[in-house]
Amino acid sequence: MTAPRPRRAEGLDLNETDDGMIVYQESTDRVHHLNPTAAVILELCDGSRTAHDIAAAVAEVFGLGSPPVTDTAGCLEHLGREGLIV
């Protein structure tokens, strides 16, 4: 279950790329490659937004007609499992 207002975990080194983002996770010494959508979602995880707020922002960034609530929730769950958000 994702936190009500997810935020990025401590100790992440974020590096934007042409096709998303590379994230180095110091605590596990792992590297993650995020696609553009996951990169935007991770950047929006600052502890001030709910999952629904993040989905609405994703819709705005990508010019979608409605917020991708289910897909955003799935991405947040995955980021949480990987320890990238808390």
Backbone atoms as SQL, in Angstrom:
CREATE TABLE atoms (id INTEGER PRIMARY KEY, chain TEXT, resi INTEGER, resn TEXT, atom TEXT, x REAL, y REAL, z REAL);
INSERT INTO atoms VALUES
  (1, 'A', 1, 'MET', 'N', 0.837, -1.182, 0.000),
  (2, 'A', 1, 'MET', 'CA', 0.000, 0.000, 0.000),
  (3, 'A', 1, 'MET', 'C', 0.879, 1.243, 0.000),
  (4, 'A', 2, 'THR', 'N', 0.566, 2.174, -0.847),
  (5, 'A', 2, 'THR', 'CA', 1.324, 3.413, -0.965),
  (6, 'A', 2, 'THR', 'C', 0.887, 4.397, 0.117),
  (7, 'A', 3, 'ALA', 'N', 1.831, 5.200, 0.590),
  (8, 'A', 3, 'ALA', 'CA', 1.528, 6.227, 1.587),
  (9, 'A', 3, 'ALA', 'C', 0.490, 7.197, 1.025),
  (10, 'A', 4, 'PRO', 'N', -0.317, 7.824, 1.917),
  (11, 'A', 4, 'PRO', 'CA', -1.334, 8.765, 1.442),
  (12, 'A', 4, 'PRO', 'C', -0.741, 9.927, 0.631),
  (13, 'A', 5, 'ARG', 'N', 0.439, 10.365, 1.010),
  (14, 'A', 5, 'ARG', 'CA', 1.144, 11.434, 0.298),
  (15, 'A', 5, 'ARG', 'C', 2.596, 10.974, 0.102),
  (16, 'A', 6, 'PRO', 'N', 2.809, 10.177, -0.941),
  (17, 'A', 6, 'PRO', 'CA', 4.149, 9.585, -1.128),
  (18, 'A', 6, 'PRO', 'C', 5.227, 10.637, -1.354),
  (19, 'A', 7, 'ARG', 'N', 6.421, 10.288, -0.869),
  (20, 'A', 7, 'ARG', 'CA', 7.585, 11.148, -1.094),
  (21, 'A', 7, 'ARG', 'C', 8.775, 10.263, -1.460),
  (22, 'A', 8, 'ARG', 'N', 9.723, 10.876, -2.164),
  (23, 'A', 8, 'ARG', 'CA', 10.919, 10.138, -2.569),
  (24, 'A', 8, 'ARG', 'C', 11.708, 9.698, -1.339),
  (25, 'A', 9, 'ALA', 'N', 12.306, 8.538, -1.432),
  (26, 'A', 9, 'ALA', 'CA', 13.168, 8.035, -0.373),
  (27, 'A', 9, 'ALA', 'C', 14.443, 8.877, -0.319),
  (28, 'A', 10, 'GLU', 'N', 15.086, 8.866, 0.815),
  (29, 'A', 10, 'GLU', 'CA', 16.360, 9.565, 0.989),
  (30, 'A', 10, 'GLU', 'C', 17.461, 8.824, 0.226),
  (31, 'A', 11, 'GLY', 'N', 18.487, 9.547, -0.158),
  (32, 'A', 11, 'GLY', 'CA', 19.668, 8.931, -0.752),
  (33, 'A', 11, 'GLY', 'C', 19.517, 8.510, -2.202),
  (34, 'A', 12, 'LEU', 'N', 18.607, 9.150, -2.948),
  (35, 'A', 12, 'LEU', 'CA', 18.456, 8.836, -4.370),
  (36, 'A', 12, 'LEU', 'C', 19.214, 9.867, -5.193),
  (37, 'A', 13, 'ASP', 'N', 19.941, 9.394, -6.175),
  (38, 'A', 13, 'ASP', 'CA', 20.631, 10.273, -7.130),
  (39, 'A', 13, 'ASP', 'C', 19.843, 10.203, -8.430),
  (40, 'A', 14, 'LEU', 'N', 19.148, 11.300, -8.782),
  (41, 'A', 14, 'LEU', 'CA', 18.281, 11.349, -9.958),
  (42, 'A', 14, 'LEU', 'C', 19.005, 12.005, -11.122),
  (43, 'A', 15, 'ASN', 'N', 18.998, 11.354, -12.270),
  (44, 'A', 15, 'ASN', 'CA', 19.639, 11.879, -13.468),
  (45, 'A', 15, 'ASN', 'C', 18.709, 11.721, -14.655),
  (46, 'A', 16, 'GLU', 'N', 18.223, 12.851, -15.184),
  (47, 'A', 16, 'GLU', 'CA', 17.335, 12.810, -16.340),
  (48, 'A', 16, 'GLU', 'C', 18.089, 12.354, -17.577),
  (49, 'A', 17, 'THR', 'N', 17.391, 11.588, -18.418),
  (50, 'A', 17, 'THR', 'CA', 17.944, 11.137, -19.688),
  (51, 'A', 17, 'THR', 'C', 16.934, 11.470, -20.782),
  (52, 'A', 18, 'ASP', 'N', 17.318, 11.251, -22.033),
  (53, 'A', 18, 'ASP', 'CA', 16.406, 11.508, -23.149),
  (54, 'A', 18, 'ASP', 'C', 15.157, 10.636, -23.090),
  (55, 'A', 19, 'ASP', 'N', 15.284, 9.457, -22.485),
  (56, 'A', 19, 'ASP', 'CA', 14.153, 8.527, -22.461),
  (57, 'A', 19, 'ASP', 'C', 13.663, 8.219, -21.046),
  (58, 'A', 20, 'GLY', 'N', 13.792, 9.173, -20.132),
  (59, 'A', 20, 'GLY', 'CA', 13.291, 8.974, -18.777),
  (60, 'A', 20, 'GLY', 'C', 14.265, 9.452, -17.731),
  (61, 'A', 21, 'MET', 'N', 14.622, 8.557, -16.827),
  (62, 'A', 21, 'MET', 'CA', 15.492, 8.927, -15.720),
  (63, 'A', 21, 'MET', 'C', 16.265, 7.708, -15.237),
  (64, 'A', 22, 'ILE', 'N', 17.498, 7.942, -14.849),
  (65, 'A', 22, 'ILE', 'CA', 18.308, 6.934, -14.188),
  (66, 'A', 22, 'ILE', 'C', 18.364, 7.327, -12.720),
  (67, 'A', 23, 'VAL', 'N', 18.041, 6.373, -11.850),
  (68, 'A', 23, 'VAL', 'CA', 18.031, 6.628, -10.413),
  (69, 'A', 23, 'VAL', 'C', 19.015, 5.668, -9.754),
  (70, 'A', 24, 'TYR', 'N', 19.996, 6.254, -9.055),
  (71, 'A', 24, 'TYR', 'CA', 20.899, 5.427, -8.257),
  (72, 'A', 24, 'TYR', 'C', 20.394, 5.453, -6.826),
  (73, 'A', 25, 'GLN', 'N', 20.178, 4.265, -6.283),
  (74, 'A', 25, 'GLN', 'CA', 19.668, 4.111, -4.929),
  (75, 'A', 25, 'GLN', 'C', 20.828, 3.687, -4.030),
  (76, 'A', 26, 'GLU', 'N', 21.333, 4.650, -3.284),
  (77, 'A', 26, 'GLU', 'CA', 22.515, 4.427, -2.458),
  (78, 'A', 26, 'GLU', 'C', 22.301, 3.320, -1.422),
  (79, 'A', 27, 'SER', 'N', 21.137, 3.277, -0.798),
  (80, 'A', 27, 'SER', 'CA', 20.902, 2.322, 0.292),
  (81, 'A', 27, 'SER', 'C', 21.002, 0.867, -0.154),
  (82, 'A', 28, 'THR', 'N', 20.712, 0.603, -1.421),
  (83, 'A', 28, 'THR', 'CA', 20.765, -0.774, -1.927),
  (84, 'A', 28, 'THR', 'C', 21.832, -0.960, -3.000),
  (85, 'A', 29, 'ASP', 'N', 22.513, 0.135, -3.344),
  (86, 'A', 29, 'ASP', 'CA', 23.526, 0.125, -4.406),
  (87, 'A', 29, 'ASP', 'C', 22.929, -0.401, -5.715),
  (88, 'A', 30, 'ARG', 'N', 21.692, 0.066, -6.015),
  (89, 'A', 30, 'ARG', 'CA', 20.995, -0.351, -7.238),
  (90, 'A', 30, 'ARG', 'C', 20.781, 0.841, -8.155),
  (91, 'A', 31, 'VAL', 'N', 20.692, 0.536, -9.448),
  (92, 'A', 31, 'VAL', 'CA', 20.386, 1.535, -10.466),
  (93, 'A', 31, 'VAL', 'C', 19.045, 1.161, -11.090),
  (94, 'A', 32, 'HIS', 'N', 18.163, 2.157, -11.226),
  (95, 'A', 32, 'HIS', 'CA', 16.840, 1.956, -11.809),
  (96, 'A', 32, 'HIS', 'C', 16.716, 2.840, -13.042),
  (97, 'A', 33, 'HIS', 'N', 16.146, 2.315, -14.109),
  (98, 'A', 33, 'HIS', 'CA', 15.859, 3.110, -15.302),
  (99, 'A', 33, 'HIS', 'C', 14.355, 3.299, -15.366),
  (100, 'A', 34, 'LEU', 'N', 13.907, 4.559, -15.274),
  (101, 'A', 34, 'LEU', 'CA', 12.480, 4.861, -15.311),
  (102, 'A', 34, 'LEU', 'C', 12.093, 5.424, -16.670),
  (103, 'A', 35, 'ASN', 'N', 10.958, 4.992, -17.191),
  (104, 'A', 35, 'ASN', 'CA', 10.463, 5.571, -18.432),
  (105, 'A', 35, 'ASN', 'C', 9.970, 6.992, -18.133),
  (106, 'A', 36, 'PRO', 'N', 9.640, 7.777, -19.159),
  (107, 'A', 36, 'PRO', 'CA', 9.252, 9.176, -18.924),
  (108, 'A', 36, 'PRO', 'C', 8.082, 9.345, -17.958),
  (109, 'A', 37, 'THR', 'N', 7.093, 8.477, -18.032),
  (110, 'A', 37, 'THR', 'CA', 5.942, 8.606, -17.142),
  (111, 'A', 37, 'THR', 'C', 6.332, 8.320, -15.695),
  (112, 'A', 38, 'ALA', 'N', 7.068, 7.246, -15.464),
  (113, 'A', 38, 'ALA', 'CA', 7.510, 6.917, -14.106),
  (114, 'A', 38, 'ALA', 'C', 8.422, 8.003, -13.555),
  (115, 'A', 39, 'ALA', 'N', 9.237, 8.608, -14.420),
  (116, 'A', 39, 'ALA', 'CA', 10.123, 9.693, -13.984),
  (117, 'A', 39, 'ALA', 'C', 9.309, 10.886, -13.493),
  (118, 'A', 40, 'VAL', 'N', 8.262, 11.246, -14.236),
  (119, 'A', 40, 'VAL', 'CA', 7.397, 12.360, -13.827),
  (120, 'A', 40, 'VAL', 'C', 6.722, 12.022, -12.501),
  (121, 'A', 41, 'ILE', 'N', 6.221, 10.811, -12.381),
  (122, 'A', 41, 'ILE', 'CA', 5.540, 10.406, -11.150),
  (123, 'A', 41, 'ILE', 'C', 6.502, 10.478, -9.967),
  (124, 'A', 42, 'LEU', 'N', 7.713, 9.979, -10.131),
  (125, 'A', 42, 'LEU', 'CA', 8.692, 10.034, -9.044),
  (126, 'A', 42, 'LEU', 'C', 8.989, 11.482, -8.657),
  (127, 'A', 43, 'GLU', 'N', 9.154, 12.339, -9.642),
  (128, 'A', 43, 'GLU', 'CA', 9.434, 13.741, -9.344),
  (129, 'A', 43, 'GLU', 'C', 8.280, 14.399, -8.598),
  (130, 'A', 44, 'LEU', 'N', 7.058, 13.962, -8.858),
  (131, 'A', 44, 'LEU', 'CA', 5.889, 14.537, -8.193),
  (132, 'A', 44, 'LEU', 'C', 5.715, 14.029, -6.757),
  (133, 'A', 45, 'CYS', 'N', 6.456, 13.007, -6.390),
  (134, 'A', 45, 'CYS', 'CA', 6.364, 12.445, -5.037),
  (135, 'A', 45, 'CYS', 'C', 7.217, 13.277, -4.081),
  (136, 'A', 46, 'ASP', 'N', 6.634, 14.374, -3.615),
  (137, 'A', 46, 'ASP', 'CA', 7.351, 15.268, -2.702),
  (138, 'A', 46, 'ASP', 'C', 6.693, 15.341, -1.330),
  (139, 'A', 47, 'GLY', 'N', 5.710, 14.473, -1.099),
  (140, 'A', 47, 'GLY', 'CA', 5.031, 14.444, 0.185),
  (141, 'A', 47, 'GLY', 'C', 3.884, 15.420, 0.309),
  (142, 'A', 48, 'SER', 'N', 3.653, 16.226, -0.715),
  (143, 'A', 48, 'SER', 'CA', 2.573, 17.216, -0.648),
  (144, 'A', 48, 'SER', 'C', 1.341, 16.801, -1.446),
  (145, 'A', 49, 'ARG', 'N', 1.457, 15.754, -2.279),
  (146, 'A', 49, 'ARG', 'CA', 0.368, 15.358, -3.173),
  (147, 'A', 49, 'ARG', 'C', -0.141, 13.965, -2.847),
  (148, 'A', 50, 'THR', 'N', -1.441, 13.783, -3.021),
  (149, 'A', 50, 'THR', 'CA', -2.035, 12.454, -2.921),
  (150, 'A', 50, 'THR', 'C', -1.820, 11.735, -4.253),
  (151, 'A', 51, 'ALA', 'N', -2.140, 10.447, -4.281),
  (152, 'A', 51, 'ALA', 'CA', -2.034, 9.689, -5.533),
  (153, 'A', 51, 'ALA', 'C', -2.947, 10.296, -6.597),
  (154, 'A', 52, 'HIS', 'N', -4.124, 10.744, -6.199),
  (155, 'A', 52, 'HIS', 'CA', -5.044, 11.362, -7.160),
  (156, 'A', 52, 'HIS', 'C', -4.462, 12.679, -7.684),
  (157, 'A', 53, 'ASP', 'N', -3.843, 13.481, -6.817),
  (158, 'A', 53, 'ASP', 'CA', -3.199, 14.726, -7.253),
  (159, 'A', 53, 'ASP', 'C', -2.093, 14.430, -8.264),
  (160, 'A', 54, 'ILE', 'N', -1.335, 13.360, -8.005),
  (161, 'A', 54, 'ILE', 'CA', -0.237, 12.991, -8.904),
  (162, 'A', 54, 'ILE', 'C', -0.808, 12.561, -10.256),
  (163, 'A', 55, 'ALA', 'N', -1.887, 11.783, -10.255),
  (164, 'A', 55, 'ALA', 'CA', -2.520, 11.359, -11.501),
  (165, 'A', 55, 'ALA', 'C', -3.020, 12.569, -12.287),
  (166, 'A', 56, 'ALA', 'N', -3.588, 13.551, -11.602),
  (167, 'A', 56, 'ALA', 'CA', -4.069, 14.765, -12.270),
  (168, 'A', 56, 'ALA', 'C', -2.902, 15.532, -12.890),
  (169, 'A', 57, 'ALA', 'N', -1.789, 15.594, -12.195),
  (170, 'A', 57, 'ALA', 'CA', -0.612, 16.279, -12.724),
  (171, 'A', 57, 'ALA', 'C', -0.045, 15.541, -13.932),
  (172, 'A', 58, 'VAL', 'N', -0.055, 14.216, -13.892),
  (173, 'A', 58, 'VAL', 'CA', 0.411, 13.413, -15.029),
  (174, 'A', 58, 'VAL', 'C', -0.465, 13.709, -16.246),
  (175, 'A', 59, 'ALA', 'N', -1.774, 13.782, -16.043),
  (176, 'A', 59, 'ALA', 'CA', -2.693, 14.093, -17.148),
  (177, 'A', 59, 'ALA', 'C', -2.351, 15.448, -17.750),
  (178, 'A', 60, 'GLU', 'N', -2.036, 16.412, -16.903),
  (179, 'A', 60, 'GLU', 'CA', -1.691, 17.746, -17.388),
  (180, 'A', 60, 'GLU', 'C', -0.371, 17.736, -18.160),
  (181, 'A', 61, 'VAL', 'N', 0.641, 17.067, -17.612),
  (182, 'A', 61, 'VAL', 'CA', 1.963, 17.015, -18.249),
  (183, 'A', 61, 'VAL', 'C', 1.890, 16.375, -19.631),
  (184, 'A', 62, 'PHE', 'N', 1.115, 15.295, -19.752),
  (185, 'A', 62, 'PHE', 'CA', 1.063, 14.547, -21.005),
  (186, 'A', 62, 'PHE', 'C', -0.149, 14.890, -21.871),
  (187, 'A', 63, 'GLY', 'N', -0.944, 15.879, -21.460),
  (188, 'A', 63, 'GLY', 'CA', -2.086, 16.322, -22.255),
  (189, 'A', 63, 'GLY', 'C', -3.171, 15.273, -22.397),
  (190, 'A', 64, 'LEU', 'N', -3.444, 14.554, -21.320),
  (191, 'A', 64, 'LEU', 'CA', -4.456, 13.504, -21.350),
  (192, 'A', 64, 'LEU', 'C', -5.828, 14.083, -21.026),
  (193, 'A', 65, 'GLY', 'N', -6.869, 13.443, -21.522),
  (194, 'A', 65, 'GLY', 'CA', -8.224, 13.908, -21.281),
  (195, 'A', 65, 'GLY', 'C', -8.706, 13.683, -19.859),
  (196, 'A', 66, 'SER', 'N', -8.179, 12.662, -19.208),
  (197, 'A', 66, 'SER', 'CA', -8.558, 12.382, -17.826),
  (198, 'A', 66, 'SER', 'C', -7.350, 11.807, -17.088),
  (199, 'A', 67, 'PRO', 'N', -7.331, 11.971, -15.778),
  (200, 'A', 67, 'PRO', 'CA', -6.195, 11.464, -15.002),
  (201, 'A', 67, 'PRO', 'C', -6.091, 9.943, -15.073),
  (202, 'A', 68, 'PRO', 'N', -4.892, 9.416, -15.292),
  (203, 'A', 68, 'PRO', 'CA', -4.688, 7.963, -15.336),
  (204, 'A', 68, 'PRO', 'C', -4.547, 7.402, -13.920),
  (205, 'A', 69, 'VAL', 'N', -5.648, 7.393, -13.187),
  (206, 'A', 69, 'VAL', 'CA', -5.631, 7.040, -11.767),
  (207, 'A', 69, 'VAL', 'C', -5.117, 5.619, -11.535),
  (208, 'A', 70, 'THR', 'N', -5.634, 4.652, -12.271),
  (209, 'A', 70, 'THR', 'CA', -5.236, 3.256, -12.064),
  (210, 'A', 70, 'THR', 'C', -3.769, 3.037, -12.424),
  (211, 'A', 71, 'ASP', 'N', -3.339, 3.579, -13.564),
  (212, 'A', 71, 'ASP', 'CA', -1.942, 3.414, -13.980),
  (213, 'A', 71, 'ASP', 'C', -0.995, 4.118, -13.012),
  (214, 'A', 72, 'THR', 'N', -1.382, 5.286, -12.539),
  (215, 'A', 72, 'THR', 'CA', -0.551, 6.018, -11.582),
  (216, 'A', 72, 'THR', 'C', -0.437, 5.232, -10.279),
  (217, 'A', 73, 'ALA', 'N', -1.554, 4.683, -9.810),
  (218, 'A', 73, 'ALA', 'CA', -1.524, 3.880, -8.583),
  (219, 'A', 73, 'ALA', 'C', -0.603, 2.675, -8.750),
  (220, 'A', 74, 'GLY', 'N', -0.655, 2.035, -9.909),
  (221, 'A', 74, 'GLY', 'CA', 0.220, 0.897, -10.167),
  (222, 'A', 74, 'GLY', 'C', 1.684, 1.292, -10.158),
  (223, 'A', 75, 'CYS', 'N', 1.982, 2.431, -10.755),
  (224, 'A', 75, 'CYS', 'CA', 3.363, 2.917, -10.776),
  (225, 'A', 75, 'CYS', 'C', 3.822, 3.251, -9.361),
  (226, 'A', 76, 'LEU', 'N', 2.975, 3.905, -8.587),
  (227, 'A', 76, 'LEU', 'CA', 3.316, 4.233, -7.204),
  (228, 'A', 76, 'LEU', 'C', 3.574, 2.970, -6.385),
  (229, 'A', 77, 'GLU', 'N', 2.770, 1.948, -6.592),
  (230, 'A', 77, 'GLU', 'CA', 2.980, 0.669, -5.892),
  (231, 'A', 77, 'GLU', 'C', 4.347, 0.087, -6.250),
  (232, 'A', 78, 'HIS', 'N', 4.683, 0.127, -7.539),
  (233, 'A', 78, 'HIS', 'CA', 5.969, -0.408, -7.986),
  (234, 'A', 78, 'HIS', 'C', 7.128, 0.403, -7.393),
  (235, 'A', 79, 'LEU', 'N', 7.027, 1.719, -7.449),
  (236, 'A', 79, 'LEU', 'CA', 8.083, 2.568, -6.882),
  (237, 'A', 79, 'LEU', 'C', 8.235, 2.300, -5.392),
  (238, 'A', 80, 'GLY', 'N', 7.117, 2.064, -4.715),
  (239, 'A', 80, 'GLY', 'CA', 7.168, 1.733, -3.293),
  (240, 'A', 80, 'GLY', 'C', 7.847, 0.402, -3.024),
  (241, 'A', 81, 'ARG', 'N', 7.520, -0.608, -3.822),
  (242, 'A', 81, 'ARG', 'CA', 8.149, -1.933, -3.672),
  (243, 'A', 81, 'ARG', 'C', 9.655, -1.856, -3.885),
  (244, 'A', 82, 'GLU', 'N', 10.071, -0.980, -4.800),
  (245, 'A', 82, 'GLU', 'CA', 11.500, -0.826, -5.089),
  (246, 'A', 82, 'GLU', 'C', 12.207, 0.050, -4.058),
  (247, 'A', 83, 'GLY', 'N', 11.445, 0.658, -3.163),
  (248, 'A', 83, 'GLY', 'CA', 12.041, 1.494, -2.121),
  (249, 'A', 83, 'GLY', 'C', 12.389, 2.895, -2.579),
  (250, 'A', 84, 'LEU', 'N', 11.825, 3.318, -3.730),
  (251, 'A', 84, 'LEU', 'CA', 12.132, 4.652, -4.251),
  (252, 'A', 84, 'LEU', 'C', 11.228, 5.719, -3.647),
  (253, 'A', 85, 'ILE', 'N', 10.060, 5.313, -3.128),
  (254, 'A', 85, 'ILE', 'CA', 9.185, 6.236, -2.421),
  (255, 'A', 85, 'ILE', 'C', 8.780, 5.623, -1.092),
  (256, 'A', 86, 'VAL', 'N', 8.420, 6.497, -0.179),
  (257, 'A', 86, 'VAL', 'CA', 7.952, 6.048, 1.143),
  (258, 'A', 86, 'VAL', 'C', 6.650, 6.731, 1.463);
